[in-house]
Amino acid sequence: MNKIQTLDAKDRGMSRWDCIKIIFVFFCFMFVSKKLRDTLLREVVDKVTREIKEREG
């Protein structure tokens, strides 16, 4: 009986730590993806403006 209870407590601790890790990774991913999105948008805008200038010129 005691063994089962300690295993339960261990599992609970692990799951809490896993939640913290998942949230941390999620926030890191959001931050990185935001930076990536900004750079990609900048590149696309540069490309489009360059094409428009070439067409006009």
PQR file with spaces between the fields and no chain letter, atoms N, CA, C, O and H, PARSE charges and radii, in Angstrom:
ATOM       1  N    MET     1       0.841   -1.208    0.000 -0.4000 1.5000
ATOM       2  CA   MET     1       0.000    0.000    0.000 -0.0000 2.0000
ATOM       3  C    MET     1       0.878    1.261    0.000  0.5500 1.7000
ATOM       4  O    MET     1       0.625    2.194   -0.762 -0.5500 1.4000
ATOM       5  N    ASN     2       1.903    1.284    0.852 -0.4000 1.5000
ATOM       6  CA   ASN     2       2.783    2.448    0.928 -0.0000 2.0000
ATOM       7  C    ASN     2       3.500    2.672   -0.391  0.5500 1.7000
ATOM       8  O    ASN     2       3.634    3.809   -0.843 -0.5500 1.4000
ATOM       9  H    ASN     2       2.108    0.526    1.471  0.4000 1.0000
ATOM      10  N    LYS     3       3.964    1.589   -1.011 -0.4000 1.5000
ATOM      11  CA   LYS     3       4.671    1.728   -2.289 -0.0000 2.0000
ATOM      12  C    LYS     3       3.789    2.433   -3.316  0.5500 1.7000
ATOM      13  O    LYS     3       4.254    3.319   -4.033 -0.5500 1.4000
ATOM      14  H    LYS     3       3.855    0.666   -0.644  0.4000 1.0000
ATOM      15  N    ILE     4       2.544    2.049   -3.386 -0.4000 1.5000
ATOM      16  CA   ILE     4       1.623    2.640   -4.365 -0.0000 2.0000
ATOM      17  C    ILE     4       1.460    4.138   -4.085  0.5500 1.7000
ATOM      18  O    ILE     4       1.451    4.946   -5.014 -0.5500 1.4000
ATOM      19  H    ILE     4       2.166    1.329   -2.803  0.4000 1.0000
ATOM      20  N    GLN     5       1.333    4.508   -2.806 -0.4000 1.5000
ATOM      21  CA   GLN     5       1.150    5.927   -2.465 -0.0000 2.0000
ATOM      22  C    GLN     5       2.373    6.751   -2.864  0.5500 1.7000
ATOM      23  O    GLN     5       2.223    7.839   -3.419 -0.5500 1.4000
ATOM      24  H    GLN     5       1.341    3.851   -2.051  0.4000 1.0000
ATOM      25  N    THR     6       3.584    6.249   -2.590 -0.4000 1.5000
ATOM      26  CA   THR     6       4.781    7.013   -2.940 -0.0000 2.0000
ATOM      27  C    THR     6       4.886    7.140   -4.456  0.5500 1.7000
ATOM      28  O    THR     6       5.268    8.196   -4.961 -0.5500 1.4000
ATOM      29  H    THR     6       3.706    5.365   -2.139  0.4000 1.0000
ATOM      30  N    LEU     7       4.554    6.079   -5.185 -0.4000 1.5000
ATOM      31  CA   LEU     7       4.579    6.149   -6.651 -0.0000 2.0000
ATOM      32  C    LEU     7       3.598    7.212   -7.130  0.5500 1.7000
ATOM      33  O    LEU     7       3.909    7.989   -8.033 -0.5500 1.4000
ATOM      34  H    LEU     7       4.244    5.222   -4.775  0.4000 1.0000
ATOM      35  N    ASP     8       2.404    7.246   -6.519 -0.4000 1.5000
ATOM      36  CA   ASP     8       1.408    8.255   -6.880 -0.0000 2.0000
ATOM      37  C    ASP     8       1.979    9.659   -6.682  0.5500 1.7000
ATOM      38  O    ASP     8       1.873   10.508   -7.568 -0.5500 1.4000
ATOM      39  H    ASP     8       2.152    6.615   -5.786  0.4000 1.0000
ATOM      40  N    ALA     9       2.585    9.898   -5.518 -0.4000 1.5000
ATOM      41  CA   ALA     9       3.142   11.220   -5.219 -0.0000 2.0000
ATOM      42  C    ALA     9       4.226   11.570   -6.238  0.5500 1.7000
ATOM      43  O    ALA     9       4.291   12.700   -6.723 -0.5500 1.4000
ATOM      44  H    ALA     9       2.671    9.209   -4.798  0.4000 1.0000
ATOM      45  N    LYS    10       5.084   10.581   -6.560 -0.4000 1.5000
ATOM      46  CA   LYS    10       6.142   10.828   -7.540 -0.0000 2.0000
ATOM      47  C    LYS    10       5.535   11.210   -8.884  0.5500 1.7000
ATOM      48  O    LYS    10       5.980   12.168   -9.517 -0.5500 1.4000
ATOM      49  H    LYS    10       5.031    9.664   -6.165  0.4000 1.0000
ATOM      50  N    ASP    11       4.526   10.471   -9.322 -0.4000 1.5000
ATOM      51  CA   ASP    11       3.878   10.758  -10.609 -0.0000 2.0000
ATOM      52  C    ASP    11       3.295   12.163  -10.604  0.5500 1.7000
ATOM      53  O    ASP    11       3.418   12.897  -11.584 -0.5500 1.4000
ATOM      54  H    ASP    11       4.164    9.693   -8.808  0.4000 1.0000
ATOM      55  N    ARG    12       2.659   12.535   -9.495 -0.4000 1.5000
ATOM      56  CA   ARG    12       2.076   13.866   -9.407 -0.0000 2.0000
ATOM      57  C    ARG    12       3.158   14.929   -9.543  0.5500 1.7000
ATOM      58  O    ARG    12       2.976   15.911  -10.263 -0.5500 1.4000
ATOM      59  H    ARG    12       2.559   11.938   -8.699  0.4000 1.0000
ATOM      60  N    GLY    13       4.295   14.738   -8.849 -0.4000 1.5000
ATOM      61  CA   GLY    13       5.398   15.692   -8.924 -0.0000 2.0000
ATOM      62  C    GLY    13       5.928   15.798  -10.349  0.5500 1.7000
ATOM      63  O    GLY    13       6.203   16.894  -10.837 -0.5500 1.4000
ATOM      64  H    GLY    13       4.442   13.940   -8.264  0.4000 1.0000
ATOM      65  N    MET    14       6.068   14.659  -11.009 -0.4000 1.5000
ATOM      66  CA   MET    14       6.563   14.651  -12.382 -0.0000 2.0000
ATOM      67  C    MET    14       5.601   15.399  -13.293  0.5500 1.7000
ATOM      68  O    MET    14       6.028   16.197  -14.127 -0.5500 1.4000
ATOM      69  H    MET    14       5.844   13.768  -10.613  0.4000 1.0000
ATOM      70  N    SER    15       4.323   15.149  -13.141 -0.4000 1.5000
ATOM      71  CA   SER    15       3.354   15.799  -14.030 -0.0000 2.0000
ATOM      72  C    SER    15       3.377   17.316  -13.829  0.5500 1.7000
ATOM      73  O    SER    15       3.259   18.077  -14.790 -0.5500 1.4000
ATOM      74  H    SER    15       3.976   14.501  -12.463  0.4000 1.0000
ATOM      75  N    ARG    16       3.531   17.752  -12.570 -0.4000 1.5000
ATOM      76  CA   ARG    16       3.596   19.194  -12.317 -0.0000 2.0000
ATOM      77  C    ARG    16       4.833   19.770  -13.001  0.5500 1.7000
ATOM      78  O    ARG    16       4.762   20.828  -13.626 -0.5500 1.4000
ATOM      79  H    ARG    16       3.627   17.135  -11.789  0.4000 1.0000
ATOM      80  N    TRP    17       5.970   19.077  -12.884 -0.4000 1.5000
ATOM      81  CA   TRP    17       7.211   19.537  -13.522 -0.0000 2.0000
ATOM      82  C    TRP    17       7.052   19.531  -15.030  0.5500 1.7000
ATOM      83  O    TRP    17       7.519   20.446  -15.708 -0.5500 1.4000
ATOM      84  H    TRP    17       6.028   18.217  -12.376  0.4000 1.0000
ATOM      85  N    ASP    18       6.387   18.493  -15.567 -0.4000 1.5000
ATOM      86  CA   ASP    18       6.153   18.431  -17.012 -0.0000 2.0000
ATOM      87  C    ASP    18       5.313   19.625  -17.464  0.5500 1.7000
ATOM      88  O    ASP    18       5.586   20.212  -18.511 -0.5500 1.4000
ATOM      89  H    ASP    18       6.008   17.750  -15.016  0.4000 1.0000
ATOM      90  N    CYS    19       4.309   19.980  -16.694 -0.4000 1.5000
ATOM      91  CA   CYS    19       3.470   21.144  -17.042 -0.0000 2.0000
ATOM      92  C    CYS    19       4.329   22.404  -17.094  0.5500 1.7000
ATOM      93  O    CYS    19       4.210   23.206  -18.021 -0.5500 1.4000
ATOM      94  H    CYS    19       4.087   19.503  -15.844  0.4000 1.0000
ATOM      95  N    ILE    20       5.191   22.573  -16.098 -0.4000 1.5000
ATOM      96  CA   ILE    20       6.055   23.760  -16.066 -0.0000 2.0000
ATOM      97  C    ILE    20       6.959   23.768  -17.300  0.5500 1.7000
ATOM      98  O    ILE    20       7.126   24.800  -17.950 -0.5500 1.4000
ATOM      99  H    ILE    20       5.288   21.922  -15.346  0.4000 1.0000
ATOM     100  N    LYS    21       7.546   22.598  -17.618 -0.4000 1.5000
ATOM     101  CA   LYS    21       8.431   22.516  -18.781 -0.0000 2.0000
ATOM     102  C    LYS    21       7.665   22.823  -20.061  0.5500 1.7000
ATOM     103  O    LYS    21       8.149   23.554  -20.925 -0.5500 1.4000
ATOM     104  H    LYS    21       7.411   21.760  -17.090  0.4000 1.0000
ATOM     105  N    ILE    22       6.457   22.254  -20.176 -0.4000 1.5000
ATOM     106  CA   ILE    22       5.662   22.468  -21.396 -0.0000 2.0000
ATOM     107  C    ILE    22       5.332   23.949  -21.548  0.5500 1.7000
ATOM     108  O    ILE    22       5.453   24.502  -22.641 -0.5500 1.4000
ATOM     109  H    ILE    22       6.064   21.660  -19.474  0.4000 1.0000
ATOM     110  N    ILE    23       4.915   24.597  -20.451 -0.4000 1.5000
ATOM     111  CA   ILE    23       4.581   26.026  -20.511 -0.0000 2.0000
ATOM     112  C    ILE    23       5.811   26.833  -20.902  0.5500 1.7000
ATOM     113  O    ILE    23       5.720   27.750  -21.719 -0.5500 1.4000
ATOM     114  H    ILE    23       4.817   24.148  -19.563  0.4000 1.0000
ATOM     115  N    PHE    24       6.980   26.492  -20.313 -0.4000 1.5000
ATOM     116  CA   PHE    24       8.223   27.207  -20.616 -0.0000 2.0000
ATOM     117  C    PHE    24       8.568   27.060  -22.087  0.5500 1.7000
ATOM     118  O    PHE    24       8.900   28.041  -22.753 -0.5500 1.4000
ATOM     119  H    PHE    24       7.054   25.748  -19.649  0.4000 1.0000
ATOM     120  N    VAL    25       8.488   25.827  -22.601 -0.4000 1.5000
ATOM     121  CA   VAL    25       8.792   25.578  -24.015 -0.0000 2.0000
ATOM     122  C    VAL    25       7.799   26.324  -24.901  0.5500 1.7000
ATOM     123  O    VAL    25       8.177   26.883  -25.930 -0.5500 1.4000
ATOM     124  H    VAL    25       8.218   25.031  -22.061  0.4000 1.0000
ATOM     125  N    PHE    26       6.516   26.331  -24.495 -0.4000 1.5000
ATOM     126  CA   PHE    26       5.486   27.015  -25.283 -0.0000 2.0000
ATOM     127  C    PHE    26       5.792   28.507  -25.377  0.5500 1.7000
ATOM     128  O    PHE    26       5.710   29.097  -26.454 -0.5500 1.4000
ATOM     129  H    PHE    26       6.208   25.877  -23.659  0.4000 1.0000
ATOM     130  N    PHE    27       6.150   29.122  -24.229 -0.4000 1.5000
ATOM     131  CA   PHE    27       6.462   30.559  -24.254 -0.0000 2.0000
ATOM     132  C    PHE    27       7.700   30.831  -25.106  0.5500 1.7000
ATOM     133  O    PHE    27       7.739   31.802  -25.863 -0.5500 1.4000
ATOM     134  H    PHE    27       6.216   28.643  -23.354  0.4000 1.0000
ATOM     135  N    CYS    28       8.720   29.960  -24.978 -0.4000 1.5000
ATOM     136  CA   CYS    28       9.921   30.126  -25.808 -0.0000 2.0000
ATOM     137  C    CYS    28       9.541   30.041  -27.277  0.5500 1.7000
ATOM     138  O    CYS    28       9.996   30.846  -28.089 -0.5500 1.4000
ATOM     139  H    CYS    28       8.688   29.172  -24.363  0.4000 1.0000
ATOM     140  N    PHE    29       8.708   29.065  -27.619 -0.4000 1.5000
ATOM     141  CA   PHE    29       8.299   28.883  -29.016 -0.0000 2.0000
ATOM     142  C    PHE    29       7.531   30.108  -29.508  0.5500 1.7000
ATOM     143  O    PHE    29       7.756   30.579  -30.623 -0.5500 1.4000
ATOM     144  H    PHE    29       8.339   28.411  -26.960  0.4000 1.0000
ATOM     145  N    MET    30       6.618   30.626  -28.671 -0.4000 1.5000
ATOM     146  CA   MET    30       5.853   31.811  -29.056 -0.0000 2.0000
ATOM     147  C    MET    30       6.801   32.979  -29.330  0.5500 1.7000
ATOM     148  O    MET    30       6.650   33.683  -30.329 -0.5500 1.4000
ATOM     149  H    MET    30       6.435   30.243  -27.766  0.4000 1.0000
ATOM     150  N    PHE    31       7.790   33.187  -28.430 -0.4000 1.5000
ATOM     151  CA   PHE    31       8.739   34.291  -28.578 -0.0000 2.0000
ATOM     152  C    PHE    31       9.540   34.124  -29.870  0.5500 1.7000
ATOM     153  O    PHE    31       9.691   35.065  -30.649 -0.5500 1.4000
ATOM     154  H    PHE    31       7.913   32.615  -27.618  0.4000 1.0000
ATOM     155  N    VAL    32      10.051   32.905  -30.081 -0.4000 1.5000
ATOM     156  CA   VAL    32      10.873   32.653  -31.275 -0.0000 2.0000
ATOM     157  C    VAL    32      10.027   32.807  -32.535  0.5500 1.7000
ATOM     158  O    VAL    32      10.463   33.420  -33.509 -0.5500 1.4000
ATOM     159  H    VAL    32       9.928   32.141  -29.448  0.4000 1.0000
ATOM     160  N    SER    33       8.813   32.247  -32.514 -0.4000 1.5000
ATOM     161  CA   SER    33       7.969   32.331  -33.709 -0.0000 2.0000
ATOM     162  C    SER    33       7.593   33.788  -34.002  0.5500 1.7000
ATOM     163  O    SER    33       7.463   34.166  -35.166 -0.5500 1.4000
ATOM     164  H    SER    33       8.459   31.749  -31.722  0.4000 1.0000
ATOM     165  N    LYS    34       7.418   34.614  -32.956 -0.4000 1.5000
ATOM     166  CA   LYS    34       7.120   36.027  -33.174 -0.0000 2.0000
ATOM     167  C    LYS    34       8.293   36.706  -33.878  0.5500 1.7000
ATOM     168  O    LYS    34       8.104   37.470  -34.824 -0.5500 1.4000
ATOM     169  H    LYS    34       7.524   34.307  -32.011  0.4000 1.0000
ATOM     170  N    LYS    35       9.525   36.416  -33.399 -0.4000 1.5000
ATOM     171  CA   LYS    35      10.704   36.999  -34.050 -0.0000 2.0000
ATOM     172  C    LYS    35      10.800   36.519  -35.487  0.5500 1.7000
ATOM     173  O    LYS    35      11.083   37.304  -36.392 -0.5500 1.4000
ATOM     174  H    LYS    35       9.680   35.795  -32.630  0.4000 1.0000
ATOM     175  N    LEU    36      10.562   35.221  -35.698 -0.4000 1.5000
ATOM     176  CA   LEU    36      10.620   34.660  -37.054 -0.0000 2.0000
ATOM     177  C    LEU    36       9.573   35.329  -37.935  0.5500 1.7000
ATOM     178  O    LEU    36       9.856   35.697  -39.075 -0.5500 1.4000
ATOM     179  H    LEU    36      10.332   34.583  -34.962  0.4000 1.0000
ATOM     180  N    ARG    37       8.351   35.486  -37.398 -0.4000 1.5000
ATOM     181  CA   ARG    37       7.277   36.105  -38.153 -0.0000 2.0000
ATOM     182  C    ARG    37       7.667   37.521  -38.564  0.5500 1.7000
ATOM     183  O    ARG    37       7.457   37.923  -39.708 -0.5500 1.4000
ATOM     184  H    ARG    37       8.121   35.187  -36.472  0.4000 1.0000
ATOM     185  N    ASP    38       8.239   38.280  -37.618 -0.4000 1.5000
ATOM     186  CA   ASP    38       8.646   39.654  -37.923 -0.0000 2.0000
ATOM     187  C    ASP    38       9.680   39.683  -39.039  0.5500 1.7000
ATOM     188  O    ASP    38       9.561   40.478  -39.973 -0.5500 1.4000
ATOM     189  H    ASP    38       8.410   37.954  -36.688  0.4000 1.0000
ATOM     190  N    THR    39      10.698   38.821  -38.953 -0.4000 1.5000
ATOM     191  CA   THR    39      11.737   38.828  -39.986 -0.0000 2.0000
ATOM     192  C    THR    39      11.164   38.371  -41.317  0.5500 1.7000
ATOM     193  O    THR    39      11.499   38.936  -42.358 -0.5500 1.4000
ATOM     194  H    THR    39      10.795   38.176  -38.195  0.4000 1.0000
ATOM     195  N    LEU    40      10.300   37.352  -41.301 -0.4000 1.5000
ATOM     196  CA   LEU    40       9.706   36.870  -42.552 -0.0000 2.0000
ATOM     197  C    LEU    40       8.853   37.965  -43.184  0.5500 1.7000
ATOM     198  O    LEU    40       8.914   38.181  -44.395 -0.5500 1.4000
ATOM     199  H    LEU    40      10.028   36.893  -40.455  0.4000 1.0000
ATOM     200  N    LEU    41       8.052   38.661  -42.363 -0.4000 1.5000
ATOM     201  CA   LEU    41       7.230   39.756  -42.881 -0.0000 2.0000
ATOM     202  C    LEU    41       8.105   40.824  -43.508  0.5500 1.7000
ATOM     203  O    LEU    41       7.804   41.327  -44.591 -0.5500 1.4000
ATOM     204  H    LEU    41       8.002   38.486  -41.380  0.4000 1.0000
ATOM     205  N    ARG    42       9.205   41.177  -42.817 -0.4000 1.5000
ATOM     206  CA   ARG    42      10.104   42.202  -43.332 -0.0000 2.0000
ATOM     207  C    ARG    42      10.668   41.769  -44.682  0.5500 1.7000
ATOM     208  O    ARG    42      10.730   42.567  -45.617 -0.5500 1.4000
ATOM     209  H    ARG    42       9.450   40.769  -41.937  0.4000 1.0000
ATOM     210  N    GLU    43      11.084   40.493  -44.785 -0.4000 1.5000
ATOM     211  CA   GLU    43      11.641   40.003  -46.039 -0.0000 2.0000
ATOM     212  C    GLU    43      10.599   40.043  -47.154  0.5500 1.7000
ATOM     213  O    GLU    43      10.902   40.448  -48.276 -0.5500 1.4000
ATOM     214  H    GLU    43      11.034   39.845  -44.025  0.4000 1.0000
ATOM     215  N    VAL    44       9.379   39.626  -46.846 -0.4000 1.5000
ATOM     216  CA   VAL    44       8.315   39.628  -47.867 -0.0000 2.0000
ATOM     217  C    VAL    44       8.033   41.052  -48.320  0.5500 1.7000
ATOM     218  O    VAL    44       7.903   41.316  -49.515 -0.5500 1.4000
ATOM     219  H    VAL    44       9.133   39.297  -45.934  0.4000 1.0000
ATOM     220  N    VAL    45       7.939   41.977  -47.352 -0.4000 1.5000
ATOM     221  CA   VAL    45       7.662   43.373  -47.703 -0.0000 2.0000
ATOM     222  C    VAL    45       8.790   43.934  -48.564  0.5500 1.7000
ATOM     223  O    VAL    45       8.534   44.624  -49.551 -0.5500 1.4000
ATOM     224  H    VAL    45       8.045   41.763  -46.381  0.4000 1.0000
ATOM     225  N    ASP    46      10.032   43.640  -48.196 -0.4000 1.5000
ATOM     226  CA   ASP    46      11.176   44.098  -48.998 -0.0000 2.0000
ATOM     227  C    ASP    46      11.088   43.554  -50.413  0.5500 1.7000
ATOM     228  O    ASP    46      11.297   44.287  -51.379 -0.5500 1.4000
ATOM     229  H    ASP    46      10.240   43.079  -47.395  0.4000 1.0000
ATOM     230  N    LYS    47      10.779   42.271  -50.537 -0.4000 1.5000
ATOM     231  CA   LYS    47      10.686   41.636  -51.851 -0.0000 2.0000
ATOM     232  C    LYS    47       9.603   42.307  -52.688  0.5500 1.7000
ATOM     233  O    LYS    47       9.822   42.627  -53.856 -0.5500 1.4000
ATOM     234  H    LYS    47      10.609   41.675  -49.752  0.4000 1.0000
ATOM     235  N    VAL    48       8.430   42.517  -52.085 -0.4000 1.5000
ATOM     236  CA   VAL    48       7.311   43.109  -52.822 -0.0000 2.0000
ATOM     237  C    VAL    48       7.656   44.527  -53.249  0.5500 1.7000
ATOM     238  O    VAL    48       7.410   44.908  -54.394 -0.5500 1.4000
ATOM     239  H    VAL    48       8.252   42.256  -51.136  0.4000 1.0000
ATOM     240  N    THR    49       8.228   45.314  -52.336 -0.4000 1.5000
ATOM     241  CA   THR    49       8.573   46.698  -52.695 -0.0000 2.0000
ATOM     242  C    THR    49       9.630   46.716  -53.796  0.5500 1.7000
ATOM     243  O    THR    49       9.573   47.553  -54.697 -0.5500 1.4000
ATOM     244  H    THR    49       8.428   45.004  -51.407  0.4000 1.0000
ATOM     245  N    ARG    50      10.593   45.798  -53.728 -0.4000 1.5000
ATOM     246  CA   ARG    50      11.632   45.729  -54.754 -0.0000 2.0000
ATOM     247  C    ARG    50      11.000   45.403  -56.116  0.5500 1.7000
ATOM     248  O    ARG    50      11.355   46.007  -57.128 -0.5500 1.4000
ATOM     249  H    ARG    50      10.639   45.119  -52.995  0.4000 1.0000
ATOM     250  N    GLU    51      10.064   44.447  -56.136 -0.4000 1.5000
ATOM     251  CA   GLU    51       9.410   44.085  -57.395 -0.0000 2.0000
ATOM     252  C    GLU    51       8.619   45.255  -57.959  0.5500 1.7000
ATOM     253  O    GLU    51       8.640   45.502  -59.165 -0.5500 1.4000
ATOM     254  H    GLU    51       9.775   43.956  -55.314  0.4000 1.0000
ATOM     255  N    ILE    52       7.918   45.978  -57.082 -0.4000 1.5000
ATOM     256  CA   ILE    52       7.129   47.128  -57.537 -0.0000 2.0000
ATOM     257  C    ILE    52       8.055   48.191  -58.122  0.5500 1.7000
ATOM     258  O    ILE    52       7.767   48.762  -59.174 -0.5500 1.4000
ATOM     259  H    ILE    52       7.901   45.777  -56.103  0.4000 1.0000
ATOM     260  N    LYS    53       9.179   48.456  -57.428 -0.4000 1.5000
ATOM     261  CA   LYS    53      10.136   49.449  -57.932 -0.0000 2.0000
ATOM     262  C    LYS    53      10.685   49.026  -59.296  0.5500 1.7000
ATOM     263  O    LYS    53      10.824   49.858  -60.192 -0.5500 1.4000
ATOM     264  H    LYS    53       9.412   47.993  -56.573  0.4000 1.0000
ATOM     265  N    GLU    54      10.999   47.729  -59.457 -0.4000 1.5000
ATOM     266  CA   GLU    54      11.527   47.241  -60.734 -0.0000 2.0000
ATOM     267  C    GLU    54      10.497   47.416  -61.841  0.5500 1.7000
ATOM     268  O    GLU    54      10.847   47.779  -62.964 -0.5500 1.4000
ATOM     269  H    GLU    54      10.886   47.053  -58.728  0.4000 1.0000
ATOM     270  N    ARG    55       9.235   47.162  -61.534 -0.4000 1.5000
ATOM     271  CA   ARG    55       8.179   47.303  -62.549 -0.0000 2.0000
ATOM     272  C    ARG    55       8.016   48.771  -62.945  0.5500 1.7000
ATOM     273  O    ARG    55       7.861   49.096  -64.122 -0.5500 1.4000
ATOM     274  H    ARG    55       8.950   46.867  -60.622  0.4000 1.0000
ATOM     275  N    GLU    56       8.054   49.661  -61.931 -0.4000 1.5000
ATOM     276  CA   GLU    56       7.893   51.083  -62.229 -0.0000 2.0000
ATOM     277  C    GLU    56       9.118   51.629  -62.960  0.5500 1.7000
ATOM     278  O    GLU    56       8.999   52.426  -63.890 -0.5500 1.4000
ATOM     279  H    GLU    56       8.179   49.397  -60.974  0.4000 1.0000
ATOM     280  N    GLY    57      10.306   51.181  -62.519 -0.4000 1.5000
ATOM     281  CA   GLY    57      11.554   51.681  -63.105 -0.0000 2.0000
ATOM     282  C    GLY    57      11.779   51.011  -64.443  0.5500 1.7000
ATOM     283  O    GLY    57      12.776   51.286  -65.111 -0.5500 1.4000
ATOM     284  H    GLY    57      10.403   50.533  -61.764  0.4000 1.0000
